[in-house]
Amino acid sequence: METLLQIQNISKVFGNFQAVNNVSFKLKKGETFGLVGESGSGKTTIANMIIGIHAPADGKIKFQNQSLWERGKYNRKEHGKMQIVFQDPQSSLDPRMTVRKIITEPLFILPSSIKKYKSKEENLVNLMKRVGLQEEHLDRNPHEFSGGQRQRIAIARALITDPEFILLDEPTSALDVSVQAQVLNLLKDLQQEKGLTYLFISHNMSVIRYMCNRVGVLYKGNIVEIGTTKDIFESPKHPYTKKLLSSIPGMQKN
Ligand SMILES: Nc1ncnc2c1ncn2[C@@H]1O[C@H](COP(=O)(O)OP(=O)(O)OP(=O)(O)O)[C@@H](O)[C@H]1O
């Protein structure tokens, strides 16, 4: 299968702290790759290097075979094809903006003809319905919504540019368990419909198992194990992976 995103030996140092150390993995088109590890293991730092917030100290990140970083500068040319959904919809959605503005904001990086077409009322209404919201929600502000609805708004915003790839950074960790399942199922259905590729970042092994085809286990900035979800959960090799698994309620200890 075609490789969409390739992470090659990336590292990141803050002061003299090595947050990410020589990390490599690949995302194949249409799959969900999970990145799991406890708080502080470097998950968000890797996400930030992919989306252009931090330059890697070393290594390469290639999207559709194009380098995203060249000599410390981020290449935003293909940025509409990559989107992100963050953990906390409370702080990632601007409270002063209407839902309409929030959702259409990513279009500004696209050519005006596409922007004009995509922001047509009919398209917006269809997109709202697809993520489980309603037309009348378009002119409200984020604080008028529940956590689950806010995350649906963030998903609509991610979908507006017709991306190939969505980086999901703990997308349901701030939600109640029942709402969490609904949002995860929505993400799964959207992936099927649109052939999306996901990088799914989480510290929650159960969610990773439910969502991912393959998993990379991150420990203190290092990938200690990569495998199919089945291999990671049924025959983990690294002691740290075993430790993560033993912390899941109801999981057999290895
Ligand atoms: N801008 C920064 N300056 C200094 N240290 C940082 C910075 N960003 C992250 N770190 C450190 O790098 C390490 C990795 O952080 P990171 O946020 O990537 O971890 P994480 O696995 O995403 O954790 P969490 O799940 O808590 O978000 C942490 O020890 C953190 O304190």
The ligand as an SDF file (V2000), in Angstrom:
LIG
                    3D

 31 33  0  0  0  0  0  0  0  0999 V2000
    8.1680   23.7990   24.4090 N   0  0  0  0  0  0  0  0  0  0  0  0
    8.7410   22.9830   25.3050 C   0  0  0  0  0  0  0  0  0  0  0  0
    9.7710   23.3990   26.0640 N   0  0  0  0  0  0  0  0  0  0  0  0
   10.3620   22.5810   26.9470 C   0  0  0  0  0  0  0  0  0  0  0  0
    9.9910   21.2980   27.1690 N   0  0  0  0  0  0  0  0  0  0  0  0
    8.9730   20.8180   26.4450 C   0  0  0  0  0  0  0  0  0  0  0  0
    8.2830   21.6380   25.4770 C   0  0  0  0  0  0  0  0  0  0  0  0
    7.3050   20.8890   24.9060 N   0  0  0  0  0  0  0  0  0  0  0  0
    7.3780   19.6600   25.5040 C   0  0  0  0  0  0  0  0  0  0  0  0
    8.3800   19.6250   26.4090 N   0  0  0  0  0  0  0  0  0  0  0  0
    8.7660   18.4530   27.2290 C   0  0  0  0  0  0  0  0  0  0  0  0
    8.9310   17.3530   26.3440 O   0  0  0  0  0  0  0  0  0  0  0  0
    8.4040   16.1610   26.9120 C   0  0  0  0  0  0  0  0  0  0  0  0
    7.4050   15.5490   25.9650 C   0  0  0  0  0  0  0  0  0  0  0  0
    6.2310   16.3420   25.9560 O   0  0  0  0  0  0  0  0  0  0  0  0
    4.9610   16.0140   25.0770 P   0  0  0  0  0  0  0  0  0  0  0  0
    3.9570   17.0840   25.3130 O   0  0  0  0  0  0  0  0  0  0  0  0
    5.3920   15.7580   23.6830 O   0  0  0  0  0  0  0  0  0  0  0  0
    4.4680   14.6520   25.7240 O   0  0  0  0  0  0  0  0  0  0  0  0
    3.1110   13.8840   25.5250 P   0  0  0  0  0  0  0  0  0  0  0  0
    3.4560   12.4580   25.3930 O   0  0  0  0  0  0  0  0  0  0  0  0
    2.3180   14.4990   24.4450 O   0  0  0  0  0  0  0  0  0  0  0  0
    2.4080   14.1250   26.9240 O   0  0  0  0  0  0  0  0  0  0  0  0
    0.8960   14.5660   27.2450 P   0  0  0  0  0  0  0  0  0  0  0  0
    0.0670   13.3570   26.9870 O   0  0  0  0  0  0  0  0  0  0  0  0
    0.9630   14.9430   28.6900 O   0  0  0  0  0  0  0  0  0  0  0  0
    0.5830   15.7240   26.3490 O   0  0  0  0  0  0  0  0  0  0  0  0
    7.8300   16.5420   28.2640 C   0  0  0  0  0  0  0  0  0  0  0  0
    8.7770   16.2200   29.2660 O   0  0  0  0  0  0  0  0  0  0  0  0
    7.6440   18.0400   28.1710 C   0  0  0  0  0  0  0  0  0  0  0  0
    7.7860   18.6380   29.4420 O   0  0  0  0  0  0  0  0  0  0  0  0
  1  2  1  0
  2  3  1  0
  2  7  2  0
  3  4  2  0
  4  5  1  0
  5  6  2  0
  6  7  1  0
  6 10  1  0
  7  8  1  0
  8  9  2  0
  9 10  1  0
 10 11  1  0
 11 12  1  0
 11 30  1  0
 12 13  1  0
 13 14  1  0
 13 28  1  0
 14 15  1  0
 15 16  1  0
 16 17  2  0
 16 18  1  0
 16 19  1  0
 19 20  1  0
 20 21  2  0
 20 22  1  0
 20 23  1  0
 23 24  1  0
 24 25  2  0
 24 26  1  0
 24 27  1  0
 28 29  1  0
 28 30  1  0
 30 31  1  0
M  END
$$$$
